[in-house]
Amino acid sequence: MAGHTRWVFGLWLIVLIALGSMAPAVFSNLAGAGWQANGSDSVAARELAQQHFGGNASSAVQVVVHSDTDKVDSPAVQHVLTEATALFQQDQRFAAVIAPQPGMTISPDGHTGILIAGANANPDDMVKAVTDIKGQLTALSGNGIEVYPTGASALWSDFNKANHDAMLKAEMFSWPVTLAIMVLAFGSLVAAGLPLLLTLAGLVASAGGLVLLNSLTPISVWAMNFAMMFALALGIDYALFMVSRFRAALASSGDPRRAVAETMDTAGKAVALSGLTVLVSLSAVLIVPAPAVRTMAVGIMLAVAFVLAATLTLLPAALGKLGSKVNAGSLPYAKRQQARSPLFAKWGELLYRHPWPFAVGSLAILIALSIPVLSLKVAMPSIQVVPGDAPVRQGYELVQKQLGEGAPGALQIITHAGEAEATAQAAARTPGIAMVTPPQNATDGSGYAMLQAIPSVDPSSGEMRTIVDDLRAAVPSGTLVGGAPAENLDLQQALNDYLPAVIGIILALGFVLLLVALQAPLIALLGTVVSLLSTGAAFGVAKLIFQDGHGSGLLGFTPQGFLDGWGPVFFFAMIFAIAMDYTVFLLATAKEHYEKTGDPQIAKVDGLAHSGRVILAAAAVMVAVFFTFALAQPLPPKEMGIILGVAVLLDAVLIRLVLLPVLLRLTGHAAWWSPAWLRRVLPKISFSH
């Protein structure tokens, strides 16, 4: 790379121009829905409702029209309904428009009505359709009449926008904070700015790549939101490790190309293996049959792949070109910095002399923080994740006030026409069902009938699980129960069902990759197992904050009483990937010194002395990036920022800088031992140059 800088820069320039030209369209092009469990009854019910009942599915748009003075049948309200209907009829993504119906979608006092515009497109396109038209709909408000688009499609439209705005604000805040930390860590403006520029190149390329990929298969807009944050933190980690190693190699050899070669032969291998571990961890999420969850993983994997490619190609070329100029703009203290940190060397020696107090102390803290996980509750997000001034939330709360607590979450029942009456009677007898609408036969001769069952509780209530299960057990065989609440419950069940498999796959593949990298089964096993401690502790803290509400006033949110349902699956993969990132950095450096000396004490102390400062700086960057998302108003980015930030903080400080070095001390030569048959099977990887 350092010998062919023009080719490397030229090829990256072509890639960035090609993909960068598509990058600005990333948030407008990506899909807005996908929160469903493929193959579930609720998804099948939605598809049948859309196909045979004029699009009156869970993805249909509901427009709440209310007036304190006029009733729904008044000329003024009817005029608004007519104008709203005309707006829907101009867009082919909407199907049949159903006017407010007495006893069903008109409130008992007659002052609130719900206009339903059927879905004539897939859920992703319906979210885009609502986004395009909701401004015109809310503009119909006036003269004492309020108009609010609501329903599942409107919910995702408003929620995605609020989430996107919050993520961008957090990103804008995190970049200067990150740069400040990098300057302090490197002591050089050039060395500090280089990782940021390379990470930016990787992010631009991944944004364009997602737009390109979205033309083949729908990619959730959340994929880019998560990718921006995760790739920024991880890309800086990689560059930090590489630049630090290059500066040390350059100081000893004075030859930039030789320093690049030494860097790639040591830190480069560690970064490549770390990146592979991250990709493998996230790939386990792909088994979950939920499009949004899968594509979030794909988005992060794509961003990590581009950032990793930039780190292993563009960065060595840039370092070879810069040479000693990498230290340009150095602060006074930076000139006194050494590759082997005296401070971390002393820390390593202290841990070596007194391992047990530190081991017991760190374990006690991690276990204590992990205990709340035993009572953690998860569920799909409630309406509270949307800002209070969002039209969808205002419409939702108005429907609850005027038509009943469960009115915004109608359950749709699809059955055969011959069993419609029996289905209606069974549904009406089900505990928790407040009302069942008369059966509506399909007009296309398909033989289906549809009923709406209105629950008596809020759609996000924990009782909905029992209500839906009882309803499905009560109705005739072959009858499908769907609707937005049922879709959320089916998705949550799928996430719960697949969580053990995801955890098992991640742990197994993580161990295998560490084994290949380190060629030593004991330390590979210990490195994998201790990563669970920071994960458990992070979710324990999440339970205390987001379920119990501790600190909610300070963080500015109303607790839902549970953690968002996709958190355990998705955040586990992300936390484990980050934890293994630090594990590889520390153990690869220790292995490098063990290969040179054969002395486990030198390996442990010098491994910490050469990687401790980098791990601490990288962790500071990650914590700063993640905690900026805790300032976001929507709850999911806040959850993500707190959970990942706490996980990185605990992992770096208590595990990588305390517990893992102590385990190296206690295991001695055994940490690096490998049976002869295993050495013959594994590919030979060495970290010493």
N, C-alpha and C positions, 0 to 999 in steps of 0.2 A: 504493500500500500504506500509506504513512504518513498519507494523508488519509482512510482508511477502516479504521482500526485495529479498531473493534468488529466489523466484518464479517469481517476477517481472523482475529482471535482466535476469534470465534464459530465460523467454519467449521472452523478447525483443532481447536477443542475437540470439535466433533461428530465429526470424522474420528478423533481420538485416542480418544474414548469408544467409537466403533463398532469400530474395529480393535483398540484396546487391550484390549477385553473378550475378544478371541480370542487375543491375544498369549501369555498364560500357557500355552496348549496347544501352542505352536509345537514344542517338542522331543518331546512325546509323540505328536503327530499326523503329523509329517513321516516320509517314507519312510526305511528303513534300509539298503536294498540299491541296486540300479541300477548296480553296477560290472560292466558287460558291454558287449560290442560287438554292437549290434543287427544282425541279418542274418548273424551268423557261424555256422559249423557247430556250435560248442559250445552256443550258445543254442538252436539247432534241436534238438540232441540232448537238452538238458535238458527242453524242452517235450514231446518225444516220450516221454521216460522218465516224466515226470509223468503224461502222459495214458494211457499204455498199460501201465505197470509199477507200478501202485499207489503212485505218487508217489515211487518210489525214484530221485529225481533228485539233482543236486548241491545243491539247496536242502533236501533231507531232513535230519532231525536225527539225529545219531549220539550215542548215550549209551554212554559207556565205563564198564563196571563191572569193578572189579578187587579182588582180595583176595590177600594174601600167604599166607593159611592155607587158605582154601576155594577149591574149583574152581567153574567156572561151573555145573556140573550138581549142585552141592550144594544142599540145601534152603534154606540161608540166602541164597545168591546168587539162586536161583530165586524166592524170595519178593520180593526187591528188584526183579527183572525184571518180576514180575507187577504190582507196585505201579506201576512206571514205565509199563507198558503201559496200565494202567487210567487213569493221568493223561492219556495221549495220546488214549485212546478217548473221553474226556469233551470233547474239543475238536475241532470239525469242521474246523479248519484242518489237522489231521493226517490222513493217509490210512492205508493198511495199515501195521501194525507187524510188522517182521521180527525174529524172535528170533535170537540169536547162532548162527551156523552153523559146525560143525566144518570145519576146513580153509580157511575163508574169513574169518569174523569172530570166531573163537576162537583165542587164541594157542596155539602149540605146547605150552606147559606147562599149558594149561587154566585158568589163573588170571585171564585177562582176556577179556572178551567185549564185543562191540559190538551194541547194540540199535538198529535203524534204524526211525525213524518217518517214513513217507513224507510228501511235501508235497502238500497239497490246497488250496493257495492260491498266489498269486503270490509272488515272492521277497521283496517288501517286507513282505507280511503274514506270511510265514514268520519274518522277523526279529522282528516284533512278537510272534508266537506264542511263539518261544523266550524272548523277554524276559519274557513273562507266566508261563512255566512253569518256567524254569531254577532259580528259588529252591526250588520244590517238589522238583525232581529232585535238586539237591545236598543237600537236607534228608534224602534217603533214605540218605545216607552214615552209617555207624556200625557198631559191632561188628566193626571190622576190614575193612569193605567200603567202597570209595571209588566215588563216582558223579560223573562229569563229562560234561555235555552238550558236544558238539563238532560239527565240521562247519562248512560255509560260513555257514549262517544264524546259528549260535551265535557264530562268529567276528565277524561284523558286529555282532551284538548287544553282545558284550563290548567290541569295539573302539569302537563308537559311544558307549557309555556312558563309557569311559575318556577318549575324545576330548572329549566334552561336558563332563565334570567338569574336565578340564584347561583347556578354553577359558574356562569360567566363573571358575576361579581366576585365570587370567591377566587376564581382564577386570576382576575386582575389584581386582587389583593395579595395573592400568594407569590406572584412573580417577583415583586420588589423585596418581599421578606426573604424569599429563597436566595436572591442575589446577595442580600446582606449577609446571610449565613455562609454562603459560598466564599465571599470575600474574606470573612473572618477565618474560615477553615483553610483556605489556600494562601491568604495573605497577598494575593496577586489579582489584579483586575482582569488580566488576560486569561489566567488559569481559571478564574471564577466564571467568566463569561462564556468560555468555550463549551462547558457542559450544557448551559442554557440554550445556546445556539444550535447545538447538535440535537438536543431534545426537541426544540422547536421544529427542526427539519423533519424529524421522525413523526411529529404530530401532524404537520401539514401533509406529509405523504400518506399517513394513515387516514386522515379525513377524506382525502381524495379517493383512497382505496375503498373506503366504506360507501361512498357515493357510487363507485363503480360496481361494488358488490351488491348494492341495493337494487341495481338494474336487473340482477339475476334472481335475487330472492329478497323479500322484505327484511330490512335490518332495523331494529328498534332505535329510536332517537336516543334512548338511554345508553346505547352502546358508545356513542361519542362522548356523552357526558362523563361516563365512568372512565373511558379511555383517556380523555384529556387529563384527568386527575392522576390516574394510576401510572400512565406512561411518563408524565412529568416527574413524579417522585422516583420511579424506577430508573428512568433514563439518567437522571442526575446522579443516582447511586452508582450506576455503571461507570459514567464518565469520571466521577469523583475517584473511584478506585483506580481507574486506568491512568488518569492524569497524575495522581499521587505517586503511582508506581513509576511512571515515566520520569518524573522530576528526580526521584531517587536514583534511577538508572543513569540519567543524564549527568547527575552530580558525580557519579563514580567513574563514568567512562568518557564523558565530554563529547561523544559522537552521537548526534541525534538519531541516525539510522540504527546504530547498535542499540541505543536506548529504546527505540521503538520495538526492535526485535526482542529484546529482553522483556519488555512490558507485555507483548503479545504472548510470549512463551510462558509467562507466569500469570499475571492478572488477566490477560486475554482469555486463557483457558477457564479461569474461574468465572469470568463474566459470561462466556459461552455456556458453561454448564449451569450457571445460575439462571440465565435466560431460558434455557431448555426446561429447567425445573418449574419456572413460572408458567410456561406454556403448557406443560404437562398437567400441572395443578388445575389450571383453568379449563383444560380440555375435559376434565371429569364432569364439569357442569353440563356438558353437551348431552349427557344421557337424560337430563330432565326434559320431559315432553312439553315444554312451554316455550313458544317462539321468542317472547321477550327475554326470558332468562338465557336461552341459548345464544341469542344474537348479542346480548350484553357481553357474554364471554367471548364471542367471536370478535367483537369490537376491541376489547382489551387485548386479546391475543394478536390481532392485526397491528395495533399500536405498538405493543411490546416487540413484535417481530421487526417493525421498521426502526424502532429505537435501537434494538440490538444490532441490526444491520448497520446503522449509522455508527454505532460504537465500535464495531469491529472492522469497519472499512474507512469511513470518513474521518473518524477521530485519529487513528494512527497516521493517516495521510496528513492531517492538519498538524499533528504533533511533529512529524518528520519535517514539515515545511517550517514550522515555527522555531524548532530547536530551543535554544536558550531564551528566545523571545517569549516563551510561555511564562516566564517569570517577570515579564514587563509590567510596570505599574505596581511593583511590590511595596507592601507596607514595611516599615522598619523591622517589626518583629519577625516577619517572614524570612528574612535573611539569616535568622538564627535557628530556624526550624531544621530539624534533622529527620531523615527517613525513619530512623528508630527513635520513637518518642521516649525520652527519659522518664516522663511522668507515667506513661502506660507500662514501661518496663518495671518501675517501682511497684505499680499496682499489681502486675503479674507476679512479682516476687512476693508481695504480701499475701496474695491468694495461695501461692505455693507453700508458704510457711504455715498459714492458718486456714486450711480449706474448709473445715467443718463449720465454724461459726457462720461463714458466708453462705455455705450450701444450705444450712438449716434456715437462716434468715430469709434468703431469697425464696426458698420453697414455701415457707410459712406465709409469706405475703401473697405469692401466686395462688396457693391453695385457698387461702381465706377469700381472695377476690373471686375465685372460681365457684365457690359454694352456692351463690345465688343462682347459678345456671340451672340447678336442680328444680327450681320453681319458675323457670322462664316460660312465658306464654307467647305464642306467635299467631298472627292472623293477617289477612290481607288489609291494606290501608282503608281507613274510614274516610268519610267526607272531611274530617278535620285536617287532612293533609293538604287541603286546598285552602288558600287564603280566604279570610272571612268576607272580603269584598268581591270575590270571584262570582260571576253571574250564576255558575252552576251550583255553587253552595247556597246562594241566596234563594234560587229556585227550589232547591232540595228542602231547605228549612221551611219555606213557605208551603210546600206540598205537605210536609209533616204536620204543620200547624193547622192547615185547613182540611186535610183528608185523612189524617191519622199517622201514627208513628211509623208504620211499615209501608205506607203508600209509595214512597220513592223506590222500594225494592220489590216490586211485583214479581212473583214466580210464574213463569210461563209453563203450562202443561200441554203437551202435544200427545194426543191419543187417537185411536181409530174412531170414526164417527159413530159406529155402533155401540161403543163403550163410553160415549161422552157423558151420558146421564149418570152411569155408575161411577165414573171418575169424579164427576162434580160432587156427588154425594159423599164419596170417600174423602175427597179433599176438604169438604165442609166439616166433616167430623174430626179432622186432624187437629190435635191441640196446637194452639199458636197461629192458626189461620183465622183471620178476622172476617174475611169475605171471599167468596168465589164468584166470578162473573159467569153469566150464562155461556154455554158452549157456542163457539162460532165455527161453522163448517167451512172448509176450504171450498172456494168457488171454481177451482180448476179440475174438479172431479178426482182428486187424488185420494179421497176417502179419509182425510185427516180432519180432526177437530181440535180447536185450541181453547183453553180456559186460562184465566188469570186468577191466581190465588194471592190475596193480599195478606202478608203476615201482620201479626199484632205487635211486633217489636221492631226496633230500629234494624235496618238491614245489616249493620255491623255488629249487632249484639251477639254475644256468645251463644244465646239460645237458638240462633238461626241454624246451627249445625244439627241440633236435635229436631227442629221443625222440618228441615229438608229431608233428613233421614226417615222420619216418621211418615212424611208425605210420600216419599218414594216406596216405602214399604206398604202403604195403604192402597195406592192406585193399582189398577189392573196391570198384569204383566205386559211388557212391551211399551208401556206409557213412559214418556220422557219428561223429566222435570228440569227446566232451565230457568233462564232469567239471570240478571247480573249477580244477585247474591249467590245463586247456585254455582255460577261460573267461578266466583271467588273461592267458594268452599271447595270445589273440585280441584282448583289450582293449588290451594293450600294442602289438600290431601296428597296430591301428587308430589309436592315439595317435601312433605313429611315422609312419604313412602321412599323417595329416592335419596334422602339425606344420608342414611347409613351407607348406601352403596357409594355415594360421592365421597364420603369421608374415607371409606375403605380403599377406594381406588387411589385417592390422593396420597394417603399414607404409604400404600404399597409402591406406587411409582416414585414417590419422593425418596423412599428408602433405596430403591434400585438405583436411582440416579446418583445419590450420595455414595452408594457402594461402588459404582463405576468410577466416580470422581476420585474417591479417597482410597479405594482398593483395600479398605479395612472394615469388616462387618460390625465390630463393636461400636466404633465411633459413629458409623453411619446409622446404626440403630439408635444410639443415644441422641444424635443430632435430630433424628426424626421425632422421637418421643418427646423431647423437651419442647419442641415447637407446639405441642398440644397445650402446654401450660399457659403460654401467652394468649392462645386462642380462647381457652376456657376463662381466663381472667378477664379478657376484653368483653366477652359476652356476659360475664357476671356483672361487670360495671354497667353494661348496656341494660341489663335487667333492672338494676337499681335506679338508673336515670329514666329510661323510656317506659318501663312498665310501672315502677313505683312512684316516679315523678320527682325523685331527689335532684335538686338543681334545675328543675324545669323553669322556675321563675327567672333564674340567672341566664339560662339559655334561650328564654323567650318562646316556649311552646306549651301546649296543653297535652299532657300524656294521654295516650289512647288506652292505656292499661295492658298493652302488649307490644311486642316488637314486630315490625312489618315482616310478613311471612317469608319473603324471599331472602331475608337477611342471613339465617343460618347457613343455607346452601352456598350462597354467593360470597358472603363475607368470609366464611371458613376457607374457601378456595383462595381468596385474595390474601387473607392473613397468613395462611400457610405458605403461600408463594413468597411473601415478603420475608417471613421468618427463615425460610430456606435460603433466601438471598443472602442474608447476614451470616447464616451458618456456613455457606460455601466460602464467603470472603474470609471468615476467621479460620476455618479449618484448612482451607487451601494454603493460607499463609503459614499456618503451623506445620502443615505437611511439607511445605517447601523447606523449612528449617530442619525438620526431622530427617528429610532425605539428605541434607547436607551434612548433618552432624551425628545422626543416630541417637541423640540424647533427648529424651522426652521432656526434661526440664527446660532445656534451651528452646525446644520446639514450642512449648507452652508459653514461656515468658516472651520470647522473640516474636512468636505469632501474634501475641497481644500487643507487643510494643510496636510492631509494624502495621497492624490493621486496626488497633483500638481507636486511634484518632479518626480514621476514615469511617469506621462504623458509627462513631458518635456523631460526626458531622453529617453523615448520610441520614442517620436517624433524626437529627435535628431538622434537616430539610423535609423529610417525610412528615414528621409531626407538625411542622409549620404548615405544609401544604394541606394535610388532612384536617387540621383544626380550623383552618380558614373556612372549611365547608360547614363547620359547626355553627357558623354565623348566619347560614342560609335560613330563610324563613320557612320553606317547605320542610316537612319532617324527614323524608327519606335521605336527602343530602346531609341533613344534620346527623341522622343515625350513622350514615356512612363515615362522616368525618370523625365523630366521637369514637366509634368502634375501632376504626383503622388507626386513628391517632393513638388511642390508649394501647392498642396491641403493639404498635411499633415502639412506643415508649417503654413498655414493660419488657418487650422482647430484647431490645437493644441493651437496656440498662441492667436488668436482672438476669437475663439468660445468656446473651452473647458476651457480656463483659463481666459476668460473675459465675453463673452456674456451669456453663459449658467449659470455661477454663478450669474450674474446680474439678469437673469430671475428667478432664485431661490429666490433671494432677493425680487424681485418685486411681486412674486406670494405668498410668505410666506407659510402658512398652506395649501392654495389651491393647491400648487404644489403636495402635498402628499395625497390629499383627494381622496376618492374613494367611490362611492355609495354602499350601502349595497348589492344590487342585483348583482353588478359586483364582489364584494368580494366573494359572494357565488359561482359565475360561475368560477372564475379564480382559478387555482391551487395555494395553499398558498406557497409563497416563501419569506423567510426572510434572510436578509444579516447580521443580528447581531448574535453574538455567545454567 
